């Protein structure tokens, strides 16, 4: 890594020297202008840096005399030489090419590497981000040195913890332990003027430090030989590297006391690939150790995906449950509960998918001869992530309908694991109802080019759903309405760029209301059919359906991202009440993600998307509680910091609810080596205790090198 950085920096210095020469050759102006420029730059150096000393003034005076001698000497450096026009054009072309390459590098790092880089970042920011990821310390002035006290970190966290004074980085996930690097001396005024100099503090959060903590920041970061004072809200440690100091500051937040509150069970989602394609348990010994650690902190149980593509992968109605048998036995031996997801969708291609589990092979064979069994967009692109709801009652799956296929699989599971149901080891079955196991249309497929925050596209163009749409239009008396919208844009459109979703657009016209009513009714009817059979198969056990939190464009009138996903929820209509009523009919639990997504309100892209994850969460929660429907939840993003945990707790146990209502359970996504790291796991243990209504006592842990 050191050699690569050295080569990259050397190459960059050569390019900078070449560009500097080009700029000097192209600069105009007489000798007097050049002299003034030198004086001004030297003066600015004295202002921006430390107070100039006598030796510094002497050096500047000497440099000034040398410059005057060069200017006054005939044939000296002050004479401007002319260059051919072709050479100037080549220089401009090289600069444009270099900037284009830099732009592509930055775009790739931001998109795929999770680097928090400024929009106008240059190659220096790229080198600094890579160096920080490798464990180096990069100061705002470019000084770089290795640090023993700073271990390797995730990409994106470094640039948020150590920032330059010219940029301000806001991350949707704020770590519980914030580290910063400062120069040898900073005045209190400098600390107050820029929170990103040295120490990165989250902003716009109810758990922020008070202003008094920021005003006393100079007592935290100071000269290497100076004394430090303890702050009542901050406990931390310092490491000296030369005349620099590295500050390790865990925040002590002003928090709500959750002791003696309601007990909310906490489950942990297992990795997606815990069962392989041969239906074998992967690394049972390692998993057993992790489960024992979870049990030691009073986690109530685990959640696991039961993949349709694995258990019925090769032939219809031939099921293989071997891997799940061993897993369930292991979990129950530790006295942990089980929540099982009947996953009738494929895994792979979505955000967070690290394994690939396709639909059963025999289903894929049917799809090759009849691709209309899959959801289809306006351009005719098929999405094999799950089956279209148009075939719920069509006998095209080797003589069975789609809902019959789902029911047969669920019934086989119930028969195979009947003992676990009778003993109460399986506490809940979450029934997969669409892509990612959620009740929604696959309106935002990454494989088709969708990127956040695009509005997505309607998925109703397979022959079976189009047939249903035409039938509904004829019943309404307007057969020409039997088509999808032709002005709804594409996957990455913005609402106001379309005629359908823009303010006052067709979504609120006669045809738009008819189409959206039909589109959302298909979604509700699909959930109704599958859950009625799930309740029959799992009689006596809680069943659940999962809704996704499509929060972008929530602050617009049309709520475009929700409309394409099947939630008819514009600003003048509650689109979640019909879903809650349907779930209440089957006594099902509503499972909702995005409990902690309020942190994204600080993110630049999130603000541009006019999203409101917290507003969406409370709308869905109230729609469920209005019909006395139990609500469980899970985190949408990986979280290991106290601020995100506190937000989950606040939403799980609302302080102002007059009836004392709360979530029925919470599932943490997901079990990983990162969660099992010492600091992260201690924070998770603290979170579990507070979800259980236990009192917690904070301790200050010193970093052990």
FENGI-V601476 format. One record per pair of residues at least 4 apart in sequence whose C-alpha atoms are under 6 Angstrom apart, sorted by the first residue. I is the first residue (numbers start at 1). J is the second residue. If there is no record, write none. Layout:
BEGIN
i->I j->J
i->I j->J
END
This chain:
BEGIN
i->5 j->9
i->6 j->10
i->16 j->20
i->29 j->33
i->45 j->49
i->46 j->52
i->52 j->56
i->70 j->76
i->70 j->77
i->71 j->78
i->108 j->112
i->109 j->113
i->109 j->115
i->110 j->114
i->110 j->115
i->114 j->155
i->114 j->156
i->115 j->155
i->115 j->156
i->116 j->156
i->121 j->125
i->131 j->136
i->132 j->136
i->132 j->137
i->132 j->158
i->133 j->153
i->133 j->155
i->135 j->151
i->135 j->152
i->136 j->145
i->136 j->146
i->136 j->147
i->137 j->144
i->137 j->145
i->137 j->146
i->138 j->143
i->138 j->144
i->139 j->143
i->140 j->164
i->159 j->163
i->160 j->169
i->161 j->179
i->161 j->180
i->161 j->200
i->162 j->180
i->165 j->197
i->170 j->603
i->172 j->599
i->172 j->600
i->172 j->603
i->175 j->641
i->176 j->641
i->176 j->642
i->177 j->249
i->177 j->250
i->178 j->249
i->179 j->247
i->179 j->248
i->180 j->198
i->180 j->199
i->180 j->247
i->181 j->198
i->181 j->246
i->182 j->198
i->183 j->244
i->184 j->223
i->184 j->243
i->184 j->244
i->185 j->222
i->185 j->223
i->188 j->218
i->196 j->200
i->207 j->253
i->219 j->228
i->219 j->229
i->220 j->228
i->224 j->243
i->233 j->252
i->234 j->251
i->234 j->252
i->236 j->248
i->236 j->249
i->237 j->248
i->238 j->246
i->238 j->247
i->239 j->245
i->239 j->246
i->240 j->244
i->240 j->245
i->258 j->690
i->258 j->693
i->259 j->693
i->259 j->694
i->259 j->695
i->260 j->693
i->261 j->693
i->262 j->693
i->263 j->692
i->263 j->693
i->264 j->665
i->264 j->691
i->264 j->692
i->265 j->300
i->265 j->665
i->266 j->299
i->266 j->300
i->266 j->666
i->266 j->667
i->267 j->300
i->267 j->301
i->267 j->302
i->267 j->667
i->268 j->302
i->268 j->303
i->268 j->667
i->268 j->668
i->268 j->670
i->269 j->302
i->269 j->303
i->269 j->304
i->269 j->668
i->269 j->669
i->269 j->670
i->270 j->304
i->270 j->670
i->270 j->671
i->273 j->355
i->274 j->282
i->275 j->279
i->275 j->280
i->275 j->281
i->275 j->282
i->276 j->280
i->277 j->310
i->279 j->323
i->280 j->323
i->281 j->323
i->284 j->288
i->294 j->299
i->295 j->299
i->297 j->685
i->300 j->336
i->301 j->336
i->301 j->337
i->301 j->338
i->302 j->338
i->303 j->338
i->303 j->339
i->303 j->340
i->304 j->340
i->305 j->341
i->306 j->341
i->306 j->342
i->306 j->343
i->307 j->343
i->308 j->312
i->308 j->343
i->308 j->344
i->309 j->313
i->309 j->358
i->309 j->359
i->309 j->360
i->311 j->319
i->311 j->320
i->312 j->318
i->312 j->319
i->313 j->360
i->313 j->361
i->314 j->361
i->324 j->328
i->331 j->336
i->332 j->336
i->337 j->425
i->338 j->425
i->338 j->426
i->338 j->427
i->339 j->426
i->339 j->427
i->339 j->428
i->339 j->429
i->340 j->429
i->341 j->429
i->341 j->430
i->341 j->431
i->342 j->431
i->342 j->432
i->343 j->432
i->343 j->437
i->344 j->432
i->345 j->385
i->345 j->386
i->345 j->435
i->346 j->357
i->346 j->358
i->346 j->359
i->346 j->385
i->347 j->356
i->347 j->357
i->348 j->353
i->348 j->355
i->348 j->356
i->366 j->370
i->367 j->371
i->372 j->462
i->373 j->387
i->373 j->388
i->374 j->383
i->374 j->384
i->374 j->387
i->374 j->388
i->375 j->382
i->375 j->383
i->375 j->388
i->375 j->459
i->376 j->380
i->376 j->381
i->376 j->382
i->376 j->459
i->376 j->461
i->376 j->462
i->377 j->381
i->377 j->459
i->377 j->461
i->390 j->464
i->390 j->465
i->392 j->401
i->392 j->402
i->392 j->403
i->393 j->401
i->394 j->401
i->395 j->399
i->395 j->400
i->395 j->401
i->407 j->411
i->411 j->537
i->414 j->418
i->420 j->425
i->420 j->426
i->421 j->426
i->428 j->542
i->428 j->543
i->429 j->543
i->430 j->543
i->430 j->544
i->430 j->545
i->431 j->545
i->432 j->437
i->433 j->437
i->433 j->438
i->433 j->439
i->434 j->438
i->434 j->439
i->434 j->440
i->435 j->442
i->438 j->546
i->438 j->547
i->439 j->547
i->440 j->565
i->440 j->566
i->441 j->565
i->443 j->456
i->443 j->457
i->443 j->564
i->443 j->565
i->444 j->450
i->444 j->456
i->445 j->450
i->446 j->450
i->450 j->491
i->450 j->492
i->454 j->491
i->454 j->492
i->454 j->493
i->455 j->491
i->455 j->493
i->455 j->560
i->455 j->561
i->456 j->491
i->457 j->491
i->457 j->564
i->458 j->564
i->460 j->465
i->461 j->466
i->463 j->467
i->469 j->482
i->470 j->482
i->473 j->478
i->473 j->479
i->473 j->481
i->473 j->482
i->474 j->478
i->474 j->479
i->487 j->499
i->487 j->500
i->488 j->498
i->488 j->500
i->489 j->493
i->489 j->498
i->495 j->501
i->495 j->502
i->496 j->502
i->498 j->502
i->499 j->505
i->500 j->505
i->500 j->506
i->500 j->507
i->501 j->505
i->501 j->507
i->501 j->558
i->501 j->560
i->506 j->512
i->507 j->512
i->508 j->512
i->508 j->513
i->513 j->517
i->517 j->521
i->520 j->566
i->520 j->567
i->520 j->568
i->527 j->531
i->531 j->535
i->534 j->538
i->535 j->539
i->543 j->588
i->544 j->588
i->544 j->589
i->544 j->590
i->545 j->590
i->545 j->591
i->546 j->591
i->546 j->592
i->547 j->592
i->548 j->593
i->549 j->593
i->549 j->594
i->551 j->611
i->551 j->612
i->551 j->613
i->552 j->609
i->552 j->611
i->553 j->559
i->553 j->609
i->553 j->610
i->553 j->611
i->554 j->559
i->554 j->611
i->554 j->612
i->555 j->610
i->555 j->611
i->557 j->570
i->557 j->571
i->558 j->570
i->559 j->570
i->562 j->567
i->563 j->567
i->563 j->568
i->567 j->575
i->568 j->575
i->569 j->573
i->569 j->574
i->569 j->575
i->577 j->623
i->580 j->624
i->583 j->588
i->589 j->630
i->589 j->631
i->590 j->631
i->591 j->631
i->591 j->632
i->591 j->633
i->592 j->633
i->593 j->633
i->593 j->634
i->593 j->635
i->593 j->636
i->594 j->635
i->594 j->636
i->595 j->635
i->595 j->648
i->596 j->644
i->596 j->647
i->596 j->648
i->597 j->613
i->598 j->613
i->598 j->614
i->618 j->622
i->622 j->626
i->624 j->629
i->625 j->629
i->631 j->663
i->631 j->664
i->632 j->663
i->632 j->664
i->632 j->665
i->632 j->666
i->633 j->666
i->634 j->666
i->634 j->667
i->634 j->668
i->640 j->680
i->642 j->646
i->648 j->652
i->650 j->654
i->652 j->662
i->652 j->663
i->653 j->662
i->675 j->680
i->675 j->681
i->676 j->681
i->677 j->681
i->689 j->694
i->690 j->694
END
